[in-house]
């Protein structure tokens, strides 16, 4: 048994099992309805994929267009930024901004306003699509250009309910274009704004609004810088004008100081000369140093003439003091010019003059009454005649009277030394004579014409000088109102 068991368990080739029999018969294929359903499903998937691809292509095309437009706008804004950064003039800023708005956003008409008139109003500076006569008349108030319109002032928006009282009618035009408001605000100050007349179907894209926002900031900063530059320029010009005026005043003060010094020297000389004569002649009479009564009378007459001259000098000084203090008074009244000339004639005839110098008087015939202060007019006329006789070495001094509507002109014409063109402007200044070099030669304090000018103006008249220059004589004219 054991042996048999060992034989049975020994290794060796094992028998091959018989093949498993399967069910017999032909293989089954999918039915026709099943194939059709699968094809339809695949076709639907293909069509959906095609639609998705088409939509993606359209979106890609739109994105490319938007990207291209955004890129173009960024390039334009970059260029504008460079231009605005290089200019300090508000007019150039406005012109550049208007060109960008008109070209990039295809508005029909547009106008740009800036804050002017010291902040009192908004003035149209540039326009497109309209004649200048149209847009230049569209002035708007400040600080709110549309006080009757519900409007967020610092925000771009459509002007749906304009309250401009018809000011913007030309901008809307007959087609009734809607208006779009673009403010240029910096530090809560509306420095200006643009208003665009857009097509009725215009809708702003996001990139357009972004570009407008960037342009707003650039324009506002540039306008603010231009305003600062203009303000600084005005202050600089004002300082330069003040400096020039101060220099002119300083020159005038220096000249006045020099003239005053010369005046003091001349006045002391003019006062000392007649006073010395008075004292000298009086002393001679007191000491009995004369031969007879006629010589004594001559000494007393010279002393009297010196006293009269001294009194005239003192009166000029006192009149000037009254003029400076505003206390000089005149009392105009109707007075006969014939009578006044008759009173002046003997006094003027007694004035000293060079040998051969003739004093010519007019033919008096029915001269009208004039509205003057008789004593003051006599003072003026005697001063003019005294000057003319003093500065005329040969020839004549003549008085001429002319009547005009409402006024009478009296002229003192001499053939004397004349007055240079440069000196004529300062002849009516205090302490001035026509030619400084003649002061010692001819004497005088240089106050007569200054006082005469003030007196004539206080009586409602005028005094003027005309001369062709040195050596050609001079003419002084006074005008008086007919009573």
Buried (B, 14 or more C-beta within 10 A) or exposed (E): EEEEEEEEEEEEEEEEEEEEEEEEEEEEEEEEEEEEEEEEEEEEEEEEEEEEEEEEEEEEEEEEEEEEBBEEBBEBBEEBBEBBEEBBEBEBBBBBBBBBBBEBBEBBBBBBBBBBEEEEBBBBBBBBBBEEEBBBEBBBEBEEBBEEBEBEBBEBEEBEEBEBEEBBEBBBBEEEBBBBBBBBBBEEBBBBBBBBBBEEEBEBEEBBEBBBEBBBBBBBBBBBBBBEBEEEEEEEEEEEEEEEEEEEEEEEEEBBEEBEEBBEEBBEEBBEBBBEBBEBBBEBBEEEEBEEEEEBEEBBEBBEBBBEBBEBBEEBBEBBEBBEEEEBEBEBEEBBBBEBBEEBBEEBEEBEBEEEBEBEBBEEEEBBBBBBBBEBBBBBBBBBBBBBBBBBEEBBBBBBBEEEEEBBBBBBBBBBBBBBEEBBEEBBBBBBBBBEEBBEEBBBBBBBBBBBBBBBEBBBBBBBBEBEBBEEBBBBBBBBBBB
